[in-house]
Structure formats: C-alpha cells, structure tokens
Amino acid sequence: VQLVESGGGLVQSGGSLRLSCAASGNAFIIHVMGWYRQAPGKERELVAVITNGGRTNYGDSAKGRFTISRDDTGNTVFLQMNSLKPNDTAVYYCVGSRSLFSTPMYWGQGAQVTVSS
C-alpha cells in the first residue's frame, strides 16, 4: 500500500487549505483512511479519520474547523482545513488502518502545512 499526500503549503492565519491523499497498491485492505500530524517538538496526534462507510473520528484540535471526506472509490481522502491557526503548523501524514480506532498500519511521507501569524 502506498499513500501519497498533496496540497500542503503556506497559508496565513484564518485561511484555508485542502489536503488530498491517494492510496495505491493493495488499497482495498484499507478500511480507514485519514490524517495525523506532528508539530516540532511534539508527538504525533490524530487529526481525523474516516471509514469507507463514512464514519468519522476527529481529534480535539480539528473539531469544528476541519472536515474529512473520501471519494466514491474509497481510495482518496481529503482534509478541508478552515480557520487555520499558527499552532496548526505541522507535518500532516496520511494514514491507513483496518478499523476506526486502531493504530494506523500505513503512513504517507507527510505534507508540510505552515500557518503564519
């Protein structure tokens, strides 16, 4: 399974970004796709994940500002991030896993998101 992120970049505080992640290879084994992030000096944390049936789980930092979605094929996942803040600055990793609350088995290379004040 390969996960490839796109859509990171630099945005001003209050702005929006949309991340995308495409799964390839044996993508059919991934029931859950989503995003984790890691800020400098901090541990990786859950942003949001979604099942192939549309169930979601959001981390506290994402609730109310970020929206996760998945395309009809189930092989691409999107993260719409609104009202971005400087402390959203992090490397955002696309992940794939077997169930909604399990530790991810597959990780992408990461996409840098930088929010300037």
C-alpha positions as CSV (number, residue, x, y, z in Angstrom):
1,V,0.0,0.0,0.0
2,Q,1.3,3.4,-0.9
3,L,-0.1,6.7,0.4
4,V,0.8,10.0,-1.4
5,E,-0.2,13.3,0.1
6,S,-0.7,16.6,-1.8
7,G,-1.9,20.1,-1.0
8,G,0.3,21.3,1.8
9,G,1.9,24.7,1.9
10,L,2.0,28.1,3.5
11,V,-1.2,30.0,4.5
12,Q,-2.0,33.0,6.7
13,S,-3.8,32.6,10.0
14,G,-7.5,32.4,9.4
15,G,-7.0,30.9,5.9
16,S,-7.9,27.5,4.5
17,L,-6.1,24.6,2.9
18,R,-7.2,21.3,1.4
19,L,-5.1,18.2,1.7
20,S,-5.5,15.1,-0.5
21,C,-4.2,11.6,-0.2
22,A,-4.3,8.9,-2.8
23,A,-3.9,5.3,-1.9
24,S,-2.5,2.7,-4.4
25,G,-1.3,-0.8,-4.3
26,N,-3.5,-3.1,-2.2
27,A,-5.7,-0.2,-1.2
28,F,-8.7,-2.5,-0.9
29,I,-7.4,-3.7,2.5
30,I,-7.6,-0.2,4.0
31,H,-11.0,0.3,5.6
32,V,-10.0,3.6,7.3
33,M,-8.0,6.5,5.9
34,G,-7.2,9.8,7.5
35,W,-4.7,12.2,8.9
36,Y,-2.3,12.5,11.8
37,R,0.0,15.5,12.3
38,Q,3.3,16.2,14.1
39,A,4.4,19.6,15.2
40,P,8.0,20.4,16.0
41,G,8.9,19.0,19.4
42,K,5.5,17.3,19.9
43,E,4.2,13.8,19.5
44,R,2.1,12.8,16.5
45,E,-1.6,13.3,17.1
46,L,-4.8,12.3,15.5
47,V,-6.4,14.9,13.2
48,A,-9.3,12.9,11.6
49,V,-10.0,9.5,10.1
50,I,-12.9,8.2,8.1
51,T,-14.1,4.7,7.3
52,N,-15.1,3.5,3.9
53,G,-18.7,3.7,5.1
54,G,-18.3,7.4,6.1
55,R,-17.9,7.1,9.9
56,T,-15.5,9.7,11.2
57,N,-13.3,10.3,14.3
58,Y,-11.8,13.8,14.9
59,G,-9.1,14.9,17.2
60,D,-10.0,17.7,19.6
61,S,-7.9,20.2,17.6
62,A,-9.8,19.5,14.4
63,K,-13.4,19.5,15.7
64,G,-15.5,22.4,14.2
65,R,-12.7,23.6,11.8
66,F,-11.6,20.6,9.7
67,T,-13.7,18.3,7.6
68,I,-12.6,14.9,6.3
69,S,-14.1,13.2,3.3
70,R,-13.5,10.3,1.0
71,D,-14.2,9.9,-2.7
72,D,-16.6,7.3,-4.1
73,T,-13.7,4.9,-5.0
74,G,-12.6,5.0,-1.4
75,N,-9.0,5.4,-2.5
76,T,-8.7,9.1,-2.0
77,V,-9.2,11.1,1.2
78,F,-9.5,14.8,1.6
79,L,-9.0,17.1,4.6
80,Q,-10.5,20.6,4.3
81,M,-8.9,22.8,6.9
82,N,-10.6,26.2,7.7
83,S,-9.8,28.9,10.2
84,L,-6.2,27.8,10.4
85,K,-4.1,28.9,13.3
86,P,-0.3,29.1,13.7
87,N,-0.4,26.1,16.1
88,D,-1.8,24.1,13.2
89,T,1.7,24.2,11.7
90,A,2.9,20.7,11.4
91,V,3.7,17.8,9.1
92,Y,0.4,16.2,8.1
93,Y,0.6,12.4,7.5
94,C,-1.9,10.4,5.5
95,V,-2.6,7.1,7.3
96,G,-4.4,3.9,6.5
97,S,-5.7,1.4,9.0
98,R,-8.1,-1.6,9.5
99,S,-10.5,0.0,11.9
100,L,-11.7,3.4,13.1
101,F,-9.8,3.4,16.5
102,S,-6.8,1.2,15.7
103,T,-3.3,2.4,15.3
104,P,-2.5,3.2,11.6
105,M,-0.7,0.5,9.7
106,Y,0.3,2.6,6.7
107,W,1.8,6.1,6.6
108,G,2.5,8.6,3.8
109,Q,5.6,10.7,3.6
110,G,4.0,13.7,5.0
111,A,3.0,17.2,3.8
112,Q,4.2,20.4,5.5
113,V,1.5,22.8,6.5
114,T,2.7,26.2,7.8
115,V,0.4,28.8,9.1
116,S,1.8,32.3,9.5
117,S,0.5,34.8,12.1
